[in-house]
Amino acid sequence: MKIIFTAALLLSAFTIKAQDLTGTWEGELVKEGYYSQGQRNFKMVWEMVQVEREVYGIVYFYPLDTKDNDKPNSWYSWYGKQSKDHAFPFTFIQGRYIDGLGTTTVYQFNVDLHQKDSVIELSGNWFAQLESLHTMEKPNGSFKMHRVSGHVSDKLWLKRKEKQIIEKINPTDNPPRRRS
């Protein structure tokens, strides 16, 4: 019985870590520290496409007092790559400015995955400058995201198409057959 329980536990842990991140995620960016004059919470939306171990995305930052129909202040392209050994944590780094009225001080997210019951969350710390994953540097705040959809907008159409092509070429559930 212990062997079955251990095997099930290991399989579920592997399933969580092998989670495909493609989709739209919503959540909150928390600014902490002296410059933000205490804690301030901002709405944030991520659209991501995971192509094998690379994650491409667009991050939308909203104003502090966001209402239901508000548009984002600014949005940027983002990129992350999971290591060969571990999918999480990985670093999601700001690319280029795409559109919006303002700018953001966020440059890097250190992304980890957690599962509570059936809800999968991405969370971690963020930095205003490029930082490595395991330093003693104090983060500028934290974030927490949950998936609201398995789809992304047409802004990520090319990466979504690349993902579909790779999945057709290398299906994960049907390993390639050897020729005799």
Contacts in CASP RR format, 6 or more apart in sequence:
PFRMAT RR
TARGET T0000
AUTHOR 0000-0000-0000
METHOD contacts of the structure
MODEL  1
MKIIFTAALLLSAFTIKAQDLTGTWEGELVKEGYYSQGQRNFKMVWEMVQ
VEREVYGIVYFYPLDTKDNDKPNSWYSWYGKQSKDHAFPFTFIQGRYIDG
LGTTTVYQFNVDLHQKDSVIELSGNWFAQLESLHTMEKPNGSFKMHRVSG
HVSDKLWLKRKEKQIIEKINPTDNPPRRRS
16 113 0 8 1.000
16 115 0 8 1.000
16 120 0 8 1.000
17 86 0 8 1.000
17 87 0 8 1.000
17 88 0 8 1.000
17 113 0 8 1.000
18 87 0 8 1.000
19 87 0 8 1.000
19 113 0 8 1.000
19 120 0 8 1.000
20 50 0 8 1.000
21 48 0 8 1.000
21 50 0 8 1.000
21 55 0 8 1.000
21 122 0 8 1.000
22 48 0 8 1.000
22 49 0 8 1.000
22 50 0 8 1.000
22 150 0 8 1.000
22 152 0 8 1.000
22 160 0 8 1.000
22 163 0 8 1.000
23 47 0 8 1.000
23 48 0 8 1.000
23 49 0 8 1.000
23 147 0 8 1.000
23 149 0 8 1.000
23 150 0 8 1.000
23 151 0 8 1.000
23 152 0 8 1.000
24 45 0 8 1.000
24 46 0 8 1.000
24 47 0 8 1.000
24 48 0 8 1.000
24 147 0 8 1.000
24 148 0 8 1.000
24 149 0 8 1.000
24 150 0 8 1.000
24 151 0 8 1.000
24 152 0 8 1.000
24 153 0 8 1.000
25 45 0 8 1.000
25 46 0 8 1.000
25 47 0 8 1.000
25 48 0 8 1.000
25 122 0 8 1.000
25 145 0 8 1.000
25 146 0 8 1.000
25 147 0 8 1.000
25 148 0 8 1.000
26 43 0 8 1.000
26 44 0 8 1.000
26 45 0 8 1.000
26 46 0 8 1.000
26 145 0 8 1.000
26 146 0 8 1.000
26 148 0 8 1.000
27 43 0 8 1.000
27 44 0 8 1.000
27 45 0 8 1.000
27 143 0 8 1.000
27 144 0 8 1.000
27 145 0 8 1.000
27 146 0 8 1.000
28 41 0 8 1.000
28 42 0 8 1.000
28 43 0 8 1.000
28 44 0 8 1.000
28 143 0 8 1.000
28 144 0 8 1.000
29 41 0 8 1.000
29 42 0 8 1.000
29 43 0 8 1.000
29 44 0 8 1.000
29 61 0 8 1.000
29 106 0 8 1.000
29 126 0 8 1.000
29 141 0 8 1.000
29 143 0 8 1.000
30 39 0 8 1.000
30 40 0 8 1.000
30 41 0 8 1.000
30 42 0 8 1.000
30 141 0 8 1.000
30 142 0 8 1.000
30 143 0 8 1.000
31 38 0 8 1.000
31 39 0 8 1.000
31 40 0 8 1.000
31 41 0 8 1.000
31 42 0 8 1.000
31 140 0 8 1.000
31 141 0 8 1.000
32 38 0 8 1.000
32 39 0 8 1.000
32 139 0 8 1.000
32 140 0 8 1.000
32 141 0 8 1.000
32 142 0 8 1.000
33 39 0 8 1.000
33 140 0 8 1.000
33 141 0 8 1.000
40 64 0 8 1.000
41 64 0 8 1.000
42 61 0 8 1.000
42 62 0 8 1.000
42 63 0 8 1.000
42 64 0 8 1.000
42 66 0 8 1.000
43 62 0 8 1.000
43 66 0 8 1.000
44 59 0 8 1.000
44 60 0 8 1.000
44 61 0 8 1.000
44 62 0 8 1.000
44 143 0 8 1.000
44 145 0 8 1.000
45 59 0 8 1.000
45 60 0 8 1.000
45 62 0 8 1.000
45 72 0 8 1.000
46 57 0 8 1.000
46 58 0 8 1.000
46 59 0 8 1.000
46 60 0 8 1.000
46 78 0 8 1.000
46 122 0 8 1.000
46 145 0 8 1.000
47 57 0 8 1.000
47 58 0 8 1.000
47 60 0 8 1.000
47 152 0 8 1.000
47 153 0 8 1.000
47 155 0 8 1.000
47 156 0 8 1.000
48 55 0 8 1.000
48 56 0 8 1.000
48 57 0 8 1.000
48 78 0 8 1.000
48 152 0 8 1.000
48 156 0 8 1.000
49 55 0 8 1.000
49 56 0 8 1.000
49 57 0 8 1.000
49 152 0 8 1.000
49 156 0 8 1.000
49 159 0 8 1.000
49 160 0 8 1.000
49 162 0 8 1.000
49 163 0 8 1.000
50 56 0 8 1.000
50 163 0 8 1.000
51 159 0 8 1.000
51 162 0 8 1.000
51 163 0 8 1.000
51 166 0 8 1.000
52 166 0 8 1.000
53 81 0 8 1.000
53 82 0 8 1.000
53 83 0 8 1.000
53 84 0 8 1.000
53 87 0 8 1.000
54 79 0 8 1.000
54 80 0 8 1.000
54 81 0 8 1.000
54 82 0 8 1.000
55 78 0 8 1.000
55 79 0 8 1.000
55 80 0 8 1.000
55 81 0 8 1.000
55 82 0 8 1.000
55 90 0 8 1.000
55 92 0 8 1.000
56 77 0 8 1.000
56 78 0 8 1.000
56 79 0 8 1.000
56 80 0 8 1.000
56 156 0 8 1.000
56 159 0 8 1.000
57 77 0 8 1.000
57 78 0 8 1.000
57 79 0 8 1.000
57 156 0 8 1.000
57 159 0 8 1.000
58 75 0 8 1.000
58 76 0 8 1.000
58 77 0 8 1.000
58 78 0 8 1.000
58 98 0 8 1.000
58 153 0 8 1.000
58 155 0 8 1.000
58 156 0 8 1.000
59 75 0 8 1.000
59 76 0 8 1.000
59 78 0 8 1.000
59 94 0 8 1.000
59 106 0 8 1.000
60 72 0 8 1.000
60 74 0 8 1.000
60 75 0 8 1.000
61 72 0 8 1.000
61 73 0 8 1.000
61 74 0 8 1.000
61 75 0 8 1.000
61 104 0 8 1.000
61 106 0 8 1.000
62 70 0 8 1.000
62 72 0 8 1.000
62 73 0 8 1.000
63 70 0 8 1.000
63 73 0 8 1.000
72 100 0 8 1.000
73 100 0 8 1.000
73 101 0 8 1.000
73 102 0 8 1.000
73 104 0 8 1.000
74 97 0 8 1.000
74 99 0 8 1.000
74 100 0 8 1.000
74 101 0 8 1.000
74 102 0 8 1.000
74 103 0 8 1.000
74 104 0 8 1.000
75 98 0 8 1.000
75 99 0 8 1.000
75 100 0 8 1.000
76 94 0 8 1.000
76 95 0 8 1.000
76 96 0 8 1.000
76 97 0 8 1.000
76 98 0 8 1.000
76 104 0 8 1.000
77 94 0 8 1.000
77 95 0 8 1.000
77 96 0 8 1.000
77 98 0 8 1.000
78 92 0 8 1.000
78 93 0 8 1.000
78 94 0 8 1.000
78 95 0 8 1.000
78 109 0 8 1.000
79 92 0 8 1.000
79 93 0 8 1.000
79 95 0 8 1.000
80 90 0 8 1.000
80 91 0 8 1.000
80 92 0 8 1.000
80 93 0 8 1.000
81 90 0 8 1.000
81 91 0 8 1.000
82 88 0 8 1.000
82 90 0 8 1.000
83 90 0 8 1.000
87 113 0 8 1.000
88 111 0 8 1.000
88 112 0 8 1.000
88 113 0 8 1.000
89 110 0 8 1.000
89 111 0 8 1.000
89 112 0 8 1.000
89 124 0 8 1.000
89 133 0 8 1.000
90 110 0 8 1.000
90 111 0 8 1.000
91 108 0 8 1.000
91 109 0 8 1.000
91 110 0 8 1.000
91 111 0 8 1.000
91 132 0 8 1.000
91 133 0 8 1.000
92 108 0 8 1.000
92 109 0 8 1.000
92 110 0 8 1.000
92 111 0 8 1.000
93 107 0 8 1.000
93 108 0 8 1.000
93 130 0 8 1.000
94 104 0 8 1.000
94 106 0 8 1.000
94 107 0 8 1.000
94 108 0 8 1.000
97 103 0 8 1.000
105 128 0 8 1.000
105 140 0 8 1.000
106 126 0 8 1.000
106 127 0 8 1.000
106 128 0 8 1.000
106 140 0 8 1.000
107 127 0 8 1.000
107 128 0 8 1.000
107 129 0 8 1.000
107 130 0 8 1.000
108 126 0 8 1.000
108 127 0 8 1.000
108 129 0 8 1.000
108 130 0 8 1.000
108 131 0 8 1.000
109 124 0 8 1.000
109 125 0 8 1.000
109 126 0 8 1.000
109 143 0 8 1.000
110 124 0 8 1.000
110 125 0 8 1.000
110 126 0 8 1.000
110 127 0 8 1.000
110 131 0 8 1.000
110 133 0 8 1.000
110 139 0 8 1.000
111 122 0 8 1.000
111 123 0 8 1.000
111 124 0 8 1.000
112 122 0 8 1.000
112 123 0 8 1.000
112 124 0 8 1.000
113 120 0 8 1.000
113 121 0 8 1.000
113 122 0 8 1.000
114 120 0 8 1.000
114 121 0 8 1.000
114 122 0 8 1.000
114 123 0 8 1.000
115 121 0 8 1.000
119 146 0 8 1.000
120 146 0 8 1.000
120 147 0 8 1.000
121 144 0 8 1.000
121 145 0 8 1.000
121 146 0 8 1.000
122 143 0 8 1.000
122 144 0 8 1.000
122 145 0 8 1.000
122 146 0 8 1.000
123 142 0 8 1.000
123 143 0 8 1.000
123 144 0 8 1.000
123 145 0 8 1.000
124 142 0 8 1.000
124 143 0 8 1.000
124 144 0 8 1.000
125 139 0 8 1.000
125 140 0 8 1.000
125 141 0 8 1.000
125 142 0 8 1.000
125 143 0 8 1.000
126 139 0 8 1.000
126 140 0 8 1.000
126 141 0 8 1.000
126 142 0 8 1.000
126 143 0 8 1.000
127 137 0 8 1.000
127 139 0 8 1.000
127 140 0 8 1.000
128 140 0 8 1.000
131 137 0 8 1.000
131 139 0 8 1.000
152 160 0 8 1.000
170 176 0 8 1.000
END
